[in-house]
Amino acid sequence: MVPINKTSIGVPTGLNDPKWNALKATLLTEQHAHNVESKCYRDTTINALTLLYKDKCAICERKRGMELQVDHYRPKKPRNNTTNTQYNQSGYYWLAYTWSNLIPLCSKCNNNKSNKFPLVGWTNTNRVLSHADVSGATVANHYSLAWLHQQEQPLLLHPEQDRQFEAHFSFNNDGFIEGRTPQGIETIQTYKLNRNDLRRERIKIQQNYVTAINAAIDEYSTNGNESEFRGALIATFRRIKKNMHQSEAHSLYHFYIYRYFDYYINSFLPLGLRPKTLQYFNQFKAR
C-alpha cells in the first residue's frame, strides 16, 4: 500500500455527466432502499482508477490490470450479521456515486473486505449515519474523506487519506506481514493480507534477489574478479530500488527489503561473503 493523490487527476467527467443527476437525486430520497446503478460509479471510473493506481490493487499492491474492481471504501449497503457483529455498520448510501469513496481492488481483496467497515474501539456511536446536516456540519462535509476520517477514525487504512504505511506494517523474511498499529492489524485481517498467494509472491521476490546475488557470489568464487562481482551486485541493488517506486507491484515490500537489506537478503547469503556484500550495498545506498 502506498499513498495516492487522487486530486491530481480530478473527478472523471463521466461520473459528473448530467445524465446521472436524476439518479443521484433519487439516491438521496430513497437512501438505503436505492438500487445502486453500477454503470454510474463503475463504468465511469474504472479506467481512471486503474491508471491512477498503476494497474495495482489499492491494498495488496498486486498488478491485476483488467481484473481490478471498483470498491466502495465505505460500504454503500448496511451490514447486520448475527456473527462477527463488530463489523456491522449502517451503510453509507450517499457515497455510492462519490469519487473519493471509490478505490480499485483485486477480486480477492474485494471479496474478503465485503461490506466490513470497523471503527477504532469497535463502536458505532461515532458513525456518520446520513447525508443530512448534523451537529453543525455542512452537507459537503459528509462527502469529504478527510472530514469523515476525522469523525469516525476507521480501522481500515486508506491509500488516499493515510500516510507512512511503514508505521502500520512490518514484514517478516518468511513472507508474513504483521500489523504495528490497530489499523495495520485490522487491515491485514480484513483483507487477508497473509493469504497464501500473497505470501508466495513475497517469498518469490525475496528469493529471486537472493538467487541473483548468490549467482554473482559463485562467479566471484570461481574467477575472483572484484570489479565484475561489484557490477553484478549493483545490478541487483538497482532492481530492488527501482521496484520501490509506487508504480511497481509490492512496492511497500521492496521498501522494506531496501531499508533492511541485511535482514531480508544478506542473512540468506554465504556467511563468508556477507560483510563484503553488505559493504557494497551500503556504498550503493550512500551514492
C-alpha positions, 0 to 999 in steps of 0.5 A, spaced: 500 500 500 502 506 498 499 513 498 495 516 492 493 523 490 487 522 487 486 530 486 491 530 481 487 527 476 480 530 478 473 527 478 472 523 471 467 527 467 463 521 466 461 520 473 459 528 473 455 527 466 448 530 467 445 524 465 446 521 472 443 527 476 436 524 476 439 518 479 443 521 484 437 525 486 433 519 487 439 516 491 438 521 496 430 520 497 430 513 497 437 512 501 438 505 503 432 502 499 436 505 492 438 500 487 445 502 486 446 503 478 453 500 477 454 503 470 454 510 474 460 509 479 463 503 475 463 504 468 465 511 469 471 510 473 474 504 472 479 506 467 481 512 471 482 508 477 486 503 474 491 508 471 491 512 477 493 506 481 498 503 476 494 497 474 495 495 482 490 493 487 489 499 492 491 494 498 495 488 496 499 492 491 498 486 486 498 488 478 491 485 476 490 490 470 483 488 467 481 484 473 481 490 478 474 492 481 471 498 483 470 498 491 466 502 495 471 504 501 465 505 505 460 500 504 454 503 500 449 497 503 448 496 511 451 490 514 447 486 520 450 479 521 448 475 527 456 473 527 462 477 527 457 483 529 463 488 530 463 489 523 456 491 522 455 498 520 449 502 517 451 503 510 453 509 507 448 510 501 450 517 499 457 515 497 455 510 492 456 515 486 462 519 490 469 519 487 473 519 493 469 513 496 471 509 490 478 505 490 480 499 485 481 492 488 483 485 486 477 480 486 480 477 492 481 483 496 474 485 494 471 479 496 474 478 503 473 486 505 465 485 503 461 490 506 466 490 513 467 497 515 470 497 523 471 503 527 477 504 532 474 501 539 469 497 535 463 502 536 458 505 532 456 511 536 461 515 532 458 513 525 456 518 520 449 515 519 446 520 513 447 525 508 443 530 512 446 536 516 448 534 523 451 537 529 453 543 525 456 540 519 455 542 512 452 537 507 459 537 503 462 535 509 459 528 509 462 527 502 469 529 504 474 523 506 478 527 510 472 530 514 469 523 515 476 520 517 476 525 522 469 523 525 469 516 525 477 514 525 476 507 521 480 501 522 481 500 515 487 504 512 486 508 506 491 509 500 488 516 499 487 519 506 493 515 510 500 516 510 507 512 512 504 505 511 511 503 514 508 505 521 502 500 520 506 494 517 512 490 518 514 484 514 517 478 516 523 474 511 518 468 511 513 472 507 508 474 513 506 481 514 504 483 521 500 489 523 504 495 528 498 499 529 490 497 530 489 499 523 495 495 520 492 489 524 485 490 522 487 491 515 491 485 514 485 481 517 480 484 513 483 483 507 487 477 508 493 480 507 497 473 509 493 469 504 497 464 501 498 467 494 500 473 497 505 470 501 508 466 495 509 472 491 513 475 497 517 469 498 518 469 490 521 476 490 525 475 496 528 469 493 529 471 486 534 477 489 537 472 493 538 467 487 541 473 483 546 475 488 548 468 490 549 467 482 554 473 482 557 470 489 559 463 485 562 467 479 566 471 484 568 464 487 570 461 481 574 467 477 575 472 483 574 478 479 572 484 484 570 489 479 565 484 475 562 481 482 561 489 484 557 490 477 553 484 478 551 486 485 549 493 483 545 490 478 541 487 483 541 493 488 538 497 482 532 492 481 530 492 488 530 500 488 527 501 482 521 496 484 520 501 490 517 506 486 509 506 487 508 504 480 511 497 481 507 491 484 509 490 492 512 496 492 511 497 500 515 490 500 521 492 496 521 498 501 522 494 506 527 489 503 531 496 501 531 499 508 533 492 511 537 489 506 541 485 511 535 482 514 531 480 508 537 478 503 544 478 506 542 473 512 540 468 506 547 469 503 554 465 504 556 467 511 563 468 508 561 473 503 556 477 507 560 483 510 563 484 503 556 484 500 553 488 505 559 493 504 557 494 497 550 495 498 551 500 503 556 504 498 550 503 493 545 506 498 550 512 500 551 514 492 
